Amino acid sequence: MPLDVRVGDVVRMRKPHPCGSDRWRVYRVGADIGLRCLGCDHRVMLPRRKFERAVKAVLREEGSGGEASR
């Protein structure tokens, strides 16, 4: 079952980015997931399968209801 992630969500990844941040904002959802680092603003695209294995928690954007973790 695919992880429920939406554009605008903030996700916490298992490994930190070289800049030190482990939080990313989702900017594209589909077969690939587009992420933007909240520490240095770097953008990456990950295949959905690799993204779902690497994500630690999905932090919903404010207004859509609390924190949902995997």
Sequence and secondary structure as in RCSB ss.txt:
>XXXX:A:sequence
MPLDVRVGDVVRMRKPHPCGSDRWRVYRVGADIGLRCLGCDHRVMLPRRKFERAVKAVLREEGSGGEASR
>XXXX:A:secstr
      TT EEEESS  TTS  EEEEEE SSEEEEEETTT  EEEEEHHHHHHHEEEEE  TTS SEEE 
